[in-house]
């Protein structure tokens, strides 16, 4: 991918460093472990790597509580190792995207420590949202992790934290805050980062005076504020100097407001959470695809597609549930039963559906291995979402368990316990199995290179009502497929059977890939997807 608009159709792999690969055996993933596995990622067939925060952090919230944006946490390695990783990945054709967390910092960040030391009314405190001591919190806001987003200092002052108390919110009305983040962007772009993913991108700006929540349908005091667009226009001008991309984490149900962030002078792309949250249902997913494509079309931005990330219940577990196969934070609970065989079959079909869609796609580490959500004993849960919910929410640790690499099992401890039966999911074992989830992803990502720049999606009618089928035509420049054919000038058909009955395949010249075996008569079974060439 040498072109400058590579991000429009890239396959991007999310690396959660703490849980990816542990090189020194201390139970925590590290940059050395990632560097050792770069050939695995190149062979998988992705175009870029997105790294969750590797910065110096007390890890109160998995590294999203940053103490120093220019230093790598010693648990993960050194800045020199990060620079080497960026260079080695680039040699293998893999671009690197780093995480930026602009809404807040760690309570161990030098700025916040200085603010506490300087006290009320000081310039240091103007970088945050401090309020005088009072019997009740300064307003009626509810935090992103639930509960009151205000905590007291030893002097009795209140300070705002939309997430955990260890993550004080920055004051984005202050020019020093804006300048610091632009300097951080330059720091990583100059070291070879191809882009940044912006955490909680719709939360930075707060309404003047931090008023209570509106009672009359007025504008939200801290979510999707109009001031954000000026911030991102400034970032876009900076990114253009380096040919870098800006990717926003934006949870917005209003598609028109969502699209405003993707205007040509703002962010390049943003995550599509609507698709991720939908249940395994043909009508629901088609509606999400149509909604997504329609939202992006007016601003000329590419859609993004993702099935899972480090915050969300893993796909195999979600899709294996009898009733609620979608995702919502407020519905996460302990002990929800799931059928992993069913979930795996659906996850395989979902992989082909997602990878065939126009735009870019994100793959969370371990999805290519078909990992389920791990059950973490309550006493070992580290995610603050669990504590902030009063113990009701199981938190996000279940999707953050370290990956299984070796067929005979991993040596030593890990920061979160791996289930005993995870050796069956080991990458080493799956690499030798042509029917494994890993083999499916490798083949699908290789084939995707031949049609990722194909034409727009066209829905097709099927003989089964509970099915999805669409076509995309490749105008030219196709890559050679495993069968020796060339997709150039051909049309790709993606067909997914969500129904309970087998369905006949539409007319085609070649079966490129199937998520599972067809019937002896060549029909498409339930919860199975195919790619066809016509």
DOMAR-529687 format. One record per residue (C-alpha): x, y, z; residue number from 1. Coordinates in steps of 0.05 Angstrom, whole numbers, always signed. Last residue first. Example, Ala and Ser with C-alpha at 12.3 -4.5 7.8 and 13.67 -1.06 7.14 Angstrom:
REM DOMAR-529687
(atom (+273 -21 +143) 2)
(atom (+246 -90 +156) 1)
REM end
This chain:
REM DOMAR-529687
(atom (-386 -280 -226) 534)
(atom (-340 -294 -167) 533)
(atom (-370 -319 -102) 532)
(atom (-354 -305 -30) 531)
(atom (-393 -348 +18) 530)
(atom (-426 -342 +86) 529)
(atom (-455 -392 +136) 528)
(atom (-503 -383 +194) 527)
(atom (-553 -434 +164) 526)
(atom (-528 -477 +107) 525)
(atom (-511 -454 +36) 524)
(atom (-528 -507 -16) 523)
(atom (-477 -549 -54) 522)
(atom (-516 -614 -54) 521)
(atom (-471 -645 -1) 520)
(atom (-486 -582 +41) 519)
(atom (-434 -527 +43) 518)
(atom (-377 -529 +92) 517)
(atom (-361 -467 +133) 516)
(atom (-340 -394 +123) 515)
(atom (-337 -405 +48) 514)
(atom (-286 -377 +0) 513)
(atom (-275 -363 -74) 512)
(atom (-332 -405 -104) 511)
(atom (-325 -393 -178) 510)
(atom (-366 -377 -239) 509)
(atom (-431 -357 -205) 508)
(atom (-506 -366 -207) 507)
(atom (-537 -352 -139) 506)
(atom (-528 -404 -84) 505)
(atom (-587 -446 -62) 504)
(atom (-609 -438 +9) 503)
(atom (-608 -485 +69) 502)
(atom (-663 -470 +120) 501)
(atom (-659 -438 +189) 500)
(atom (-645 -369 +163) 499)
(atom (-585 -323 +171) 498)
(atom (-553 -345 +105) 497)
(atom (-497 -298 +83) 496)
(atom (-480 -284 +10) 495)
(atom (-422 -241 -14) 494)
(atom (-417 -234 -90) 493)
(atom (-353 -207 -122) 492)
(atom (-359 -183 -193) 491)
(atom (-305 -192 -246) 490)
(atom (-266 -142 -288) 489)
(atom (-202 -158 -249) 488)
(atom (-214 -217 -203) 487)
(atom (-156 -256 -233) 486)
(atom (-156 -331 -234) 485)
(atom (-97 -374 -212) 484)
(atom (-139 -411 -160) 483)
(atom (-103 -376 -104) 482)
(atom (-123 -309 -130) 481)
(atom (-82 -262 -173) 480)
(atom (-94 -189 -155) 479)
(atom (-143 -144 -190) 478)
(atom (-121 -79 -222) 477)
(atom (-186 -66 -256) 476)
(atom (-260 -49 -250) 475)
(atom (-276 -97 -193) 474)
(atom (-352 -100 -184) 473)
(atom (-384 -106 -116) 472)
(atom (-446 -150 -103) 471)
(atom (-492 -161 -44) 470)
(atom (-530 -217 -12) 469)
(atom (-562 -220 +57) 468)
(atom (-607 -277 +78) 467)
(atom (-670 -287 +119) 466)
(atom (-718 -280 +60) 465)
(atom (-688 -338 +22) 464)
(atom (-693 -337 -54) 463)
(atom (-646 -278 -55) 462)
(atom (-650 -207 -82) 461)
(atom (-584 -171 -90) 460)
(atom (-558 -108 -54) 459)
(atom (-507 -68 -92) 458)
(atom (-445 -45 -54) 457)
(atom (-400 +6 -87) 456)
(atom (-343 -10 -133) 455)
(atom (-281 -49 -117) 454)
(atom (-221 -20 -79) 453)
(atom (-219 -78 -29) 452)
(atom (-227 -127 -87) 451)
(atom (-161 -162 -97) 450)
(atom (-133 -146 -28) 449)
(atom (-194 -180 +2) 448)
(atom (-169 -247 -24) 447)
(atom (-109 -244 +22) 446)
(atom (-151 -220 +81) 445)
(atom (-201 -277 +69) 444)
(atom (-146 -330 +65) 443)
(atom (-111 -308 +128) 442)
(atom (-178 -299 +165) 441)
(atom (-202 -369 +147) 440)
(atom (-135 -400 +165) 439)
(atom (-138 -366 +233) 438)
(atom (-208 -391 +245) 437)
(atom (-184 -462 +232) 436)
(atom (-201 -506 +173) 435)
(atom (-131 -509 +144) 434)
(atom (-102 -529 +212) 433)
(atom (-27 -520 +221) 432)
(atom (-32 -445 +237) 431)
(atom (-88 -462 +285) 430)
(atom (-41 -501 +331) 429)
(atom (+12 -447 +335) 428)
(atom (-41 -393 +343) 427)
(atom (-68 -428 +404) 426)
(atom (-144 -436 +407) 425)
(atom (-142 -508 +434) 424)
(atom (-91 -484 +485) 423)
(atom (-148 -441 +512) 422)
(atom (-177 -498 +553) 421)
(atom (-146 -476 +619) 420)
(atom (-176 -406 +615) 419)
(atom (-122 -352 +614) 418)
(atom (-113 -314 +678) 417)
(atom (-103 -238 +674) 416)
(atom (-34 -209 +687) 415)
(atom (-4 -274 +661) 414)
(atom (+36 -326 +699) 413)
(atom (+90 -373 +674) 412)
(atom (+96 -416 +612) 411)
(atom (+42 -415 +559) 410)
(atom (+6 -477 +535) 409)
(atom (+26 -538 +494) 408)
(atom (-2 -508 +431) 407)
(atom (+34 -443 +441) 406)
(atom (+7 -373 +425) 405)
(atom (-52 -362 +471) 404)
(atom (-70 -288 +473) 403)
(atom (-70 -251 +539) 402)
(atom (-140 -238 +569) 401)
(atom (-168 -171 +547) 400)
(atom (-237 -192 +524) 399)
(atom (-257 -217 +594) 398)
(atom (-224 -156 +627) 397)
(atom (-279 -110 +602) 396)
(atom (-323 -104 +663) 395)
(atom (-367 -156 +697) 394)
(atom (-420 -101 +708) 393)
(atom (-459 -111 +772) 392)
(atom (-401 -101 +821) 391)
(atom (-423 -32 +845) 390)
(atom (-420 -6 +773) 389)
(atom (-357 +35 +789) 388)
(atom (-322 -28 +814) 387)
(atom (-334 -67 +750) 386)
(atom (-320 -7 +704) 385)
(atom (-253 +0 +740) 384)
(atom (-226 -62 +703) 383)
(atom (-181 -103 +748) 382)
(atom (-223 -166 +759) 381)
(atom (-184 -218 +799) 380)
(atom (-231 -224 +859) 379)
(atom (-291 -230 +813) 378)
(atom (-262 -290 +777) 377)
(atom (-253 -274 +703) 376)
(atom (-296 -312 +653) 375)
(atom (-262 -306 +585) 374)
(atom (-299 -279 +525) 373)
(atom (-289 -328 +467) 372)
(atom (-227 -330 +423) 371)
(atom (-239 -345 +349) 370)
(atom (-165 -342 +333) 369)
(atom (-173 -285 +283) 368)
(atom (-213 -250 +336) 367)
(atom (-153 -255 +381) 366)
(atom (-128 -184 +368) 365)
(atom (-185 -138 +346) 364)
(atom (-194 -132 +271) 363)
(atom (-212 -65 +242) 362)
(atom (-241 -56 +171) 361)
(atom (-236 +0 +121) 360)
(atom (-286 +17 +67) 359)
(atom (-332 -25 +23) 358)
(atom (-359 -89 +56) 357)
(atom (-329 -157 +39) 356)
(atom (-287 -162 +103) 355)
(atom (-349 -152 +146) 354)
(atom (-391 -207 +114) 353)
(atom (-333 -255 +111) 352)
(atom (-318 -245 +185) 351)
(atom (-391 -248 +203) 350)
(atom (-395 -318 +173) 349)
(atom (-337 -341 +217) 348)
(atom (-368 -307 +277) 347)
(atom (-434 -342 +264) 346)
(atom (-401 -411 +265) 345)
(atom (-361 -392 +326) 344)
(atom (-422 -368 +363) 343)
(atom (-460 -432 +348) 342)
(atom (-402 -474 +374) 341)
(atom (-394 -427 +433) 340)
(atom (-466 -434 +456) 339)
(atom (-475 -378 +507) 338)
(atom (-504 -370 +577) 337)
(atom (-503 -300 +610) 336)
(atom (-465 -311 +675) 335)
(atom (-446 -241 +695) 334)
(atom (-479 -180 +664) 333)
(atom (-468 -130 +608) 332)
(atom (-534 -97 +589) 331)
(atom (-514 -25 +604) 330)
(atom (-452 -31 +559) 329)
(atom (-494 -50 +499) 328)
(atom (-479 -106 +450) 327)
(atom (-522 -149 +404) 326)
(atom (-533 -224 +408) 325)
(atom (-589 -217 +460) 324)
(atom (-630 -281 +456) 323)
(atom (-598 -350 +450) 322)
(atom (-526 -326 +459) 321)
(atom (-472 -353 +413) 320)
(atom (-464 -287 +375) 319)
(atom (-441 -251 +437) 318)
(atom (-391 -305 +458) 317)
(atom (-359 -313 +390) 316)
(atom (-358 -238 +379) 315)
(atom (-320 -219 +442) 314)
(atom (-354 -174 +492) 313)
(atom (-333 -102 +478) 312)
(atom (-282 -54 +508) 311)
(atom (-217 -81 +477) 310)
(atom (-249 -85 +408) 309)
(atom (-300 -125 +369) 308)
(atom (-338 -132 +303) 307)
(atom (-311 -73 +266) 306)
(atom (-328 -37 +201) 305)
(atom (-307 +32 +178) 304)
(atom (-341 +72 +124) 303)
(atom (-300 +115 +77) 302)
(atom (-310 +190 +78) 301)
(atom (-340 +229 +19) 300)
(atom (-377 +277 +64) 299)
(atom (-446 +263 +36) 298)
(atom (-433 +188 +29) 297)
(atom (-412 +173 +101) 296)
(atom (-481 +174 +132) 295)
(atom (-513 +136 +75) 294)
(atom (-460 +81 +79) 293)
(atom (-470 +73 +154) 292)
(atom (-546 +73 +152) 291)
(atom (-547 +22 +95) 290)
(atom (-498 -23 +132) 289)
(atom (-537 -16 +197) 288)
(atom (-603 -32 +164) 287)
(atom (-571 -93 +131) 286)
(atom (-545 -115 +199) 285)
(atom (-613 -109 +233) 284)
(atom (-651 -142 +176) 283)
(atom (-603 -201 +172) 282)
(atom (-599 -214 +247) 281)
(atom (-538 -228 +291) 280)
(atom (-550 -169 +337) 279)
(atom (-525 -98 +324) 278)
(atom (-473 -66 +370) 277)
(atom (-413 -72 +323) 276)
(atom (-451 -42 +264) 275)
(atom (-473 +18 +306) 274)
(atom (-403 +27 +332) 273)
(atom (-373 +50 +266) 272)
(atom (-305 +79 +285) 271)
(atom (-286 +145 +254) 270)
(atom (-248 +164 +191) 269)
(atom (-206 +220 +162) 268)
(atom (-222 +270 +216) 267)
(atom (-233 +344 +200) 266)
(atom (-221 +384 +136) 265)
(atom (-257 +337 +88) 264)
(atom (-318 +330 +133) 263)
(atom (-314 +268 +176) 262)
(atom (-332 +299 +243) 261)
(atom (-396 +326 +213) 260)
(atom (-415 +254 +194) 259)
(atom (-430 +237 +267) 258)
(atom (-478 +296 +272) 257)
(atom (-517 +270 +212) 256)
(atom (-514 +199 +238) 255)
(atom (-546 +216 +305) 254)
(atom (-531 +154 +348) 253)
(atom (-462 +181 +366) 252)
(atom (-404 +141 +396) 251)
(atom (-341 +172 +367) 250)
(atom (-273 +140 +372) 249)
(atom (-239 +182 +319) 248)
(atom (-186 +163 +268) 247)
(atom (-138 +217 +244) 246)
(atom (-90 +200 +187) 245)
(atom (-18 +220 +173) 244)
(atom (+12 +249 +109) 243)
(atom (+61 +287 +154) 242)
(atom (+40 +359 +140) 241)
(atom (-31 +334 +130) 240)
(atom (-33 +313 +203) 239)
(atom (-21 +385 +226) 238)
(atom (-77 +413 +184) 237)
(atom (-122 +357 +209) 236)
(atom (-105 +371 +281) 235)
(atom (-127 +444 +273) 234)
(atom (-191 +422 +240) 233)
(atom (-200 +373 +298) 232)
(atom (-198 +427 +351) 231)
(atom (-245 +472 +311) 230)
(atom (-295 +415 +305) 229)
(atom (-294 +402 +380) 228)
(atom (-324 +470 +397) 227)
(atom (-392 +446 +372) 226)
(atom (-399 +399 +433) 225)
(atom (-410 +326 +419) 224)
(atom (-417 +306 +492) 223)
(atom (-399 +351 +551) 222)
(atom (-457 +399 +566) 221)
(atom (-508 +366 +520) 220)
(atom (-546 +418 +480) 219)
(atom (-617 +434 +500) 218)
(atom (-674 +383 +503) 217)
(atom (-712 +421 +557) 216)
(atom (-683 +392 +621) 215)
(atom (-611 +405 +604) 214)
(atom (-558 +368 +645) 213)
(atom (-529 +414 +698) 212)
(atom (-481 +469 +677) 211)
(atom (-404 +463 +670) 210)
(atom (-394 +538 +672) 209)
(atom (-379 +541 +597) 208)
(atom (-400 +477 +563) 207)
(atom (-346 +423 +561) 206)
(atom (-302 +403 +502) 205)
(atom (-263 +337 +502) 204)
(atom (-320 +286 +500) 203)
(atom (-331 +269 +427) 202)
(atom (-262 +239 +414) 201)
(atom (-266 +188 +470) 200)
(atom (-198 +162 +447) 199)
(atom (-168 +190 +383) 198)
(atom (-134 +138 +340) 197)
(atom (-71 +167 +311) 196)
(atom (-36 +162 +244) 195)
(atom (+22 +136 +203) 194)
(atom (+69 +137 +263) 193)
(atom (+140 +146 +237) 192)
(atom (+178 +178 +294) 191)
(atom (+162 +248 +269) 190)
(atom (+89 +230 +271) 189)
(atom (+97 +210 +344) 188)
(atom (+126 +275 +369) 187)
(atom (+84 +317 +321) 186)
(atom (+21 +289 +353) 185)
(atom (+49 +303 +423) 184)
(atom (+63 +375 +403) 183)
(atom (-9 +383 +379) 182)
(atom (-31 +355 +446) 181)
(atom (+11 +404 +485) 180)
(atom (-13 +464 +444) 179)
(atom (-86 +449 +458) 178)
(atom (-75 +440 +533) 177)
(atom (-33 +503 +536) 176)
(atom (-88 +542 +500) 175)
(atom (-138 +528 +556) 174)
(atom (-210 +518 +533) 173)
(atom (-195 +444 +529) 172)
(atom (-194 +438 +605) 171)
(atom (-167 +368 +619) 170)
(atom (-208 +315 +654) 169)
(atom (-178 +279 +714) 168)
(atom (-166 +204 +704) 167)
(atom (-151 +171 +771) 166)
(atom (-221 +187 +794) 165)
(atom (-246 +141 +738) 164)
(atom (-281 +165 +675) 163)
(atom (-315 +233 +666) 162)
(atom (-266 +261 +716) 161)
(atom (-280 +330 +744) 160)
(atom (-245 +359 +806) 159)
(atom (-277 +380 +872) 158)
(atom (-239 +418 +925) 157)
(atom (-237 +392 +997) 156)
(atom (-164 +406 +1010) 155)
(atom (-147 +332 +1006) 154)
(atom (-178 +332 +936) 153)
(atom (-250 +313 +925) 152)
(atom (-279 +272 +868) 151)
(atom (-329 +288 +814) 150)
(atom (-356 +243 +758) 149)
(atom (-413 +216 +802) 148)
(atom (-431 +144 +783) 147)
(atom (-427 +108 +718) 146)
(atom (-364 +92 +678) 145)
(atom (-378 +149 +630) 144)
(atom (-395 +193 +689) 143)
(atom (-463 +220 +707) 142)
(atom (-471 +296 +711) 141)
(atom (-513 +330 +764) 140)
(atom (-468 +390 +778) 139)
(atom (-417 +417 +828) 138)
(atom (-419 +355 +873) 137)
(atom (-454 +368 +940) 136)
(atom (-431 +396 +1007) 135)
(atom (-384 +447 +973) 134)
(atom (-309 +456 +965) 133)
(atom (-291 +500 +906) 132)
(atom (-288 +473 +834) 131)
(atom (-230 +446 +794) 130)
(atom (-236 +429 +719) 129)
(atom (-165 +420 +693) 128)
(atom (-111 +463 +661) 127)
(atom (-134 +522 +703) 126)
(atom (-108 +485 +764) 125)
(atom (-36 +501 +745) 124)
(atom (-52 +575 +739) 123)
(atom (-70 +575 +813) 122)
(atom (-137 +594 +842) 121)
(atom (-140 +536 +890) 120)
(atom (-76 +497 +905) 119)
(atom (-7 +496 +875) 118)
(atom (+9 +425 +899) 117)
(atom (-55 +395 +871) 116)
(atom (-43 +430 +805) 115)
(atom (+29 +408 +802) 114)
(atom (+8 +335 +812) 113)
(atom (-43 +345 +757) 112)
(atom (+7 +373 +708) 111)
(atom (+61 +323 +725) 110)
(atom (+14 +265 +706) 109)
(atom (+2 +219 +766) 108)
(atom (-73 +234 +767) 107)
(atom (-70 +205 +697) 106)
(atom (-92 +247 +638) 105)
(atom (-159 +266 +608) 104)
(atom (-198 +280 +545) 103)
(atom (-139 +277 +498) 102)
(atom (-122 +202 +498) 101)
(atom (-81 +190 +435) 100)
(atom (-71 +119 +410) 99)
(atom (-17 +102 +359) 98)
(atom (-27 +79 +287) 97)
(atom (+29 +40 +254) 96)
(atom (+37 +20 +180) 95)
(atom (+54 -51 +162) 94)
(atom (+92 -65 +97) 93)
(atom (+143 -111 +130) 92)
(atom (+196 -56 +130) 91)
(atom (+144 -10 +161) 90)
(atom (+134 -58 +219) 89)
(atom (+209 -58 +231) 88)
(atom (+212 +18 +233) 87)
(atom (+152 +27 +279) 86)
(atom (+179 -28 +325) 85)
(atom (+248 +4 +327) 84)
(atom (+217 +70 +349) 83)
(atom (+177 +33 +402) 82)
(atom (+240 -3 +425) 81)
(atom (+277 +63 +431) 80)
(atom (+219 +91 +472) 79)
(atom (+228 +34 +521) 78)
(atom (+194 -30 +541) 77)
(atom (+123 -51 +558) 76)
(atom (+126 -53 +634) 75)
(atom (+174 +6 +630) 74)
(atom (+116 +49 +604) 73)
(atom (+137 +83 +540) 72)
(atom (+152 +158 +547) 71)
(atom (+128 +217 +506) 70)
(atom (+55 +216 +527) 69)
(atom (+72 +217 +601) 68)
(atom (+25 +200 +658) 67)
(atom (-31 +171 +615) 66)
(atom (-94 +141 +645) 65)
(atom (-118 +103 +584) 64)
(atom (-64 +51 +602) 63)
(atom (-113 -3 +623) 62)
(atom (-154 +42 +667) 61)
(atom (-114 +49 +733) 60)
(atom (-54 +28 +692) 59)
(atom (-5 +72 +732) 58)
(atom (+16 +98 +663) 57)
(atom (+78 +113 +621) 56)
(atom (+55 +105 +549) 55)
(atom (+37 +42 +511) 54)
(atom (-34 +64 +496) 53)
(atom (-73 +18 +449) 52)
(atom (-34 +3 +386) 51)
(atom (-66 +3 +317) 50)
(atom (-29 -39 +266) 49)
(atom (-34 -30 +191) 48)
(atom (-44 -68 +126) 47)
(atom (-68 -136 +150) 46)
(atom (-51 -201 +115) 45)
(atom (-42 -251 +170) 44)
(atom (+28 -263 +144) 43)
(atom (+47 -192 +163) 42)
(atom (+18 -202 +232) 41)
(atom (+55 -267 +242) 40)
(atom (+119 -235 +216) 39)
(atom (+109 -179 +268) 38)
(atom (+106 -230 +325) 37)
(atom (+177 -219 +352) 36)
(atom (+166 -144 +350) 35)
(atom (+101 -151 +388) 34)
(atom (+135 -191 +443) 33)
(atom (+192 -140 +448) 32)
(atom (+139 -86 +454) 31)
(atom (+110 -120 +516) 30)
(atom (+56 -165 +541) 29)
(atom (+53 -174 +616) 28)
(atom (+62 -240 +653) 27)
(atom (+135 -230 +670) 26)
(atom (+159 -279 +618) 25)
(atom (+206 -232 +580) 24)
(atom (+175 -235 +511) 23)
(atom (+101 -230 +530) 22)
(atom (+55 -226 +469) 21)
(atom (-12 -190 +458) 20)
(atom (-43 -178 +526) 19)
(atom (-9 -115 +552) 18)
(atom (+1 -91 +481) 17)
(atom (-72 -88 +461) 16)
(atom (-57 -92 +386) 15)
(atom (-115 -74 +340) 14)
(atom (-105 -98 +268) 13)
(atom (-123 -53 +210) 12)
(atom (-149 -76 +143) 11)
(atom (-144 -16 +97) 10)
(atom (-196 +10 +48) 9)
(atom (-196 +86 +57) 8)
(atom (-133 +85 +100) 7)
(atom (-88 +74 +40) 6)
(atom (-104 +144 +14) 5)
(atom (-31 +163 +6) 4)
(atom (-14 +106 -40) 3)
(atom (+42 +58 -25) 2)
(atom (+0 +0 +0) 1)
REM end
